[in-house]
Amino acid sequence: MTALLFPGQGSQYIGMTKDFHDEFSVARETFEKIENSVKINLRDIIFTNKSELLNITKYTQLAIYSSSMCIFNVLQNEIDIDKLLIKYSLGHSLGEYSALTVSNVISIEDCSMLLKKRGELMQNAFKENMSGMVAIIGLGCAKVEKIITENKLKVEVANDNSPLQVVISGTKEDLSKAEKVIIKNGAKKFIYLNVSSAFHSRLMKNAEEKMKLLLSKVNFQNSSYYIISNFSAEETKDSKIIYSNLTKQMSNKVRWVESINCLGNLNESKIIEIGPGNVLSGLIRRISNKFILFNINSVEDLYNFANEV
């Protein structure tokens, strides 16, 4: 059996998927479909970044989603995808929306519109430059949460990425206060991330409520593959459960370690990371050695994968 994996914000880079766009008509058609839905020239942002919009959240999310869908649609066109025996689909934060699209839960048009609003809501959820996120290297999630509780720090775990990488969110002031405490308790590094707000925290609650209203207007179908939710770290094909989990995603932590362990407990053996970069494959290697990992980020990757399967 095989699981499909889709990256989230932070995996973007200038020129991602241009090789797919230049070589395959289905890739160009994918970009056109999304651009027509959101009325944004995403290819100009992704391929040239002349307007320097690629790293601005309200464009970044759509750019990564478009690139991931572009690669998946080419893969589907070039390979007999049934032979891959896909059973599960999951993504990191934004990537969960890609996972839902390829699993036929939400249409590509609806998902594009949702992500356009999601990016705007997340970017504007809190006063500009007053909140953020920090990657803590060298400590696990349970240890970080214990430090937060015992020291009454006003920050939250946003991403449980690997046994030795945890991301926290909060106001800039609260993150600064947390730095000395967390370093004193054994963290090797305390890295401020280049993001516009405190994603996956209570500071996203108002944005999450607005997002829930938008999600309620979209038609969710039962999934073709089992979805492993960021919120629950459990698998389901039920559209009602998928919808409920997604409405809580924005203000709660991404339970990535638990999600990958869920795959392992289900005796999953192969994972294909589809989209820009290979960050998630790197995290998975730190979580478990149970999996055979593939990464499709370029046309060359696609051909190498086709030869292997």
N, C-alpha and C positions, 0 to 999 in steps of 0.2 A: 504494500500500500504506500501511497505517497501523500504528502502534505504540501500545499502551496503557501508561500510566505511572502508578505508584502511590507516594504519599509515605510517608515513615517518621516516626519519632519527632521531635517538635519542630514538627510542622504542626498540632497540635491547638489548638482554641480552644472556649470555652464556647458551646454552642448550635449547633455544626456539624451540618449536615444536618437540623436541626429542620424546615426548610421542606419538605424531601423527605418526612419522616415525616408531616407534617400533611396533605400533598396526595396522597400515593400509598399505596395499600394494600400494594403490593409492598414498599415501604420499611418499613412497620410489620411485615410478615411476616418481613423479613430480620432486623430487630432481635430479634423474638420467637424466631426459630430460633437465633440466636447466644446470646441470654440463656438459653434453655432448655438449651443445651449446656454453658454455663459456670457457670450458677446465680448470675449477677451482674446486678443491675439497672443495665445500662449506660446506659440512657436517662436515668436519674436523675443519673448521674455526668456525662454529656455535656451534657444540656440545662440543668441547674441548678448542678451542682458544689457543692451545699450542703455535702456532706461533704468537699469539697476533695481529692478523689481523682484528678482528671483528670490532674494532672501527676506522679502517682506511677507509676513505670514499669510495675508489674504491672497497672495499670488502663489506662494510656495506650495501650499497644500494642493491646489489645483495642478500645479506644474508636476509635482511628484505623482499624483494620481494619474494624470494624462500619460506620463512616461511609463508607469506600471501597466496601465491598460493597453498601451501601444505594444509593449513587449509581449504581454499575455496573448493579445489577439494575433500577433505574428506567430507565436508558438503554436497556438491552436490551429492556425492556417497551414503551418509547415509540417506538423507532426500529428500522427493519429493519437489525439490526446486520450482516447479511451484506453490505449495500451499502457498509459502511465498509472492506471489504477488509482486515480486521485480519490481520496476519502475525506480529507480534512482541508480546511482553509482558515488562515488567520493572518492578522497584520498588527503592526505596532502602532497604536493610536490612530492617526490618519490612515495607516495601512489597513485597518479593519474595514474601512469603506471599500477599498480595492477588493478585499477578500469577499465582501458581500456582493459586489458586482459580478465577479467571476462565478459566484455560486448561485446567480440568478435570483437573489433576494431583492435587490434594488436595480432598476435599469440604469444604464450608463448616463442617460440624460438626467434622471432624477438625482443620481448621486453627484453629478457635476454641479447641479444647482445647490444641493445641500452643502457641498464643500466650499462653494463660493461664499455662502453665508457663514459657514462654520469658521472659515479663515477670518472673515471680517469680525465676527463675534469674539473670537479668541484674541484677536489683535487689540480690540477696543474694550476688553472686559475690565481693565483696570487702568488707572492713570498711567500715561506714557512714561516709560523709564523708571517707574516706581516699584516694579515687582520683577521677578525673574526666576531662574532655575540654576541649580548648581549640581554638578556631577561629583559624587563622593567616591573616591577610589580606595579600595582596601578594606571596606567593611560591607557586611551583608545587610539585608533589609531588617531582619529582626534586631540586630545590634543597633542600627541607626534609629529605629523606632523606640528602642529602649532608652537611648541617649536623649531623644526628643522628649519622651515622657518624664524621665527622671529629672531633667534640667528645665522642664516647663518651657521648652523652646516653641516659638510660634511659627514653626515651619512644618511641612508635611512631606511624606514620601510621595513622589509623583510617578516614578518609574522604578520598579524592581527589575533591573536589567540583567544582572548576573550575580553570582555569589559574592563578587567583589566590586560591583558597580551599582550604585544606587543614586537616583536623581531626586533632589528635594526641591520644593517650590515654596515661595513666600514673598513678602515684601522685601525690597532691597535692604531695608533697615534690619528686618528680622533675620535675613540670610547672613548679614554682616555679624550680628550678635551670635549666630550659631557657629560661625567659622572656628573661632578659638576653641570652643567647647568640643566640637566634633574632631578637630585635629588633636586636641589633648587626649581624646579617647581612642586614638589609634588610626584615624584616617591617614592615608599616605598623601592624598591630594584632595583639594577642594577647588574645583574648576567652575568658574562662572560661565554659563552657556550664553551664546549669542541668540537669545530669543526675546520676544517683545513683552512677554507676560508670564505669570505663574501658572502654567498649564497643569491640568490634573490636580487641582487643589480647590479649597473652598472659595478662593477668589474668582473661580470660574462659575460659581453657582448661578448668578443672574444670567450669564451667557448660556448656561446649560438649560435654564428654563425657557429661554427664547428658542434654543435649538430643539427642545422637546416639542414645542408648538409646530415647528417646521416638519419635524419627523412624523408627527401625527397626521400630516396631510399627504404623506407618501404611501404608496401601496407596497407593503412588504409581503413577499411570497415565502413559502417554506423553501428551505435551502436545498440545493442539489448536493452539496457537500456538508459535512459537519462543520459548523463554525465554532471555534474556540474563542470565547469572548475575553476581551481585556478586563472587563469588570468582574466576571465570575470565575474565569480560568477553567470553565467547564464546557463540554461540547454539546451542541444541540442543532437540530434542523428546523425547530419550531419557530415560525415567523413571529409569534407573540413574545416568546422568550428573547429572541434576537432583538426585537424592537425595544423591549423593556431594558435589556442590558445596555443598548446603545444610548438610550436616553440618560443613563447615569455615567457614561464614559468620561465626559469632559471634566467633571469635578472630582473623580476618584482615580486612584493610582492604577497604572498599567501593570498588571500582575504577570509580567513576562516570564519570570523564572517558573512560576506555577503553571503557566500555559504550556511551556516547553516540557515540563515534567509530566503534564497531562498527556501530551503526545507520547512520551516514553512509556507511561503506564498503559497506554492503549496499544502498545507494541508496534507503534509506527516506526518505520526504518529509514525512509527517504524523505528529505525535505528539499524543495526547490525554492530558492529565494528569487523572486521576480521583481525587478525594478532597479532604480539607480543605486549604485554602491553595493557593498557587501557587509555592512555593519552588523546586520542581524545574524549572519552566518558566524561572524566572529564572536558574538555574544553566546550563541548556542554552543560553540566549542568550549566555552568556559562553564556552561551549565551541565552538559552531558556529552559523553563520548559514544552514545548509543546510535547516532544518526549518520547516514551517508548524506553529505551536503552537496548540493549543486547551486550555482549562482548564475543567473542569466541577466547580464547588465549590458552586453554588447552583441553585435551580430556574430562576432567570433565565438563568444560564449554559446550562442544558440547552436552554431554548427558543431562545436565540440560536444555539446549536450546531445544533439541528434545522433552523432556518431556513437556515443556511449550507450544510448538506449535503443 
